[in-house]
Amino acid sequence: MSAYGKVIILMRMGNFYDKEIGRHLRYVGNHDEAFLVELKSGKKYVLSCENSGRVIELVRDKLRAY
């Protein structure tokens, strides 16, 4: 847990297992903004950021163009 002035940031980081997605690395501050990234290698990451919906759109657009 880190504190910056009056803002407290709680993050869940590390290796996790979930029945639905299996083993994955998680870097999540806000569970409402969390999303799953699965690589061709099979590695899975659960991430979160502000405006995650927009981030997902941008990544999908880049992948379609690729």
C-alpha positions as CSV (number, residue, x, y, z in Angstrom):
1,M,0.0,0.0,0.0
2,S,1.3,3.4,-0.9
3,A,0.1,6.8,0.3
4,Y,0.5,10.0,-1.6
5,G,-1.0,12.9,0.4
6,K,-4.6,11.9,1.0
7,V,-4.7,9.4,-1.8
8,I,-4.2,5.7,-0.9
9,I,-3.4,3.3,-3.7
10,L,-4.2,-0.4,-3.0
11,M,-2.8,-2.8,-5.6
12,R,-3.1,-6.6,-6.0
13,M,0.0,-7.8,-7.7
14,G,1.5,-11.2,-8.2
15,N,0.8,-14.7,-9.4
16,F,-2.8,-15.8,-9.0
17,Y,-5.1,-18.7,-9.9
18,D,-8.7,-18.4,-10.9
19,K,-11.0,-21.3,-11.9
20,E,-12.2,-19.3,-14.9
21,I,-8.9,-18.1,-16.4
22,G,-6.3,-20.3,-14.7
23,R,-2.9,-19.1,-13.7
24,H,-2.1,-15.5,-14.4
25,L,-0.1,-12.4,-13.3
26,R,-2.3,-9.7,-11.8
27,Y,-1.5,-6.0,-11.6
28,V,-4.8,-4.5,-10.5
29,G,-5.6,-1.3,-8.6
30,N,-9.2,-0.9,-9.5
31,H,-11.2,-4.1,-10.1
32,D,-13.9,-2.2,-12.0
33,E,-11.3,-1.3,-14.6
34,A,-9.6,-4.7,-14.8
35,F,-9.1,-6.6,-18.1
36,L,-7.4,-9.8,-19.2
37,V,-4.6,-9.9,-21.8
38,E,-3.7,-13.4,-23.1
39,L,-0.6,-13.8,-25.3
40,K,-0.1,-16.3,-28.0
41,S,2.4,-18.0,-25.7
42,G,-0.5,-18.7,-23.3
43,K,0.7,-16.3,-20.7
44,K,-2.1,-14.3,-19.1
45,Y,-2.1,-10.9,-17.4
46,V,-4.9,-9.1,-15.6
47,L,-4.3,-5.4,-15.6
48,S,-6.2,-2.3,-14.7
49,C,-5.9,1.4,-15.6
50,E,-8.1,4.5,-15.9
51,N,-10.3,4.4,-19.0
52,S,-9.6,0.7,-19.5
53,G,-12.4,0.5,-22.1
54,R,-10.5,3.0,-24.3
55,V,-7.2,1.1,-23.8
56,I,-8.9,-2.1,-25.0
57,E,-10.3,-0.3,-28.1
58,L,-6.9,1.1,-29.0
59,V,-5.2,-2.3,-28.6
60,R,-7.9,-4.1,-30.7
61,D,-7.5,-1.4,-33.4
62,K,-3.7,-1.9,-33.5
63,L,-4.1,-5.7,-33.6
64,R,-6.6,-5.5,-36.5
65,A,-4.2,-3.3,-38.5
66,Y,-1.4,-5.7,-37.8
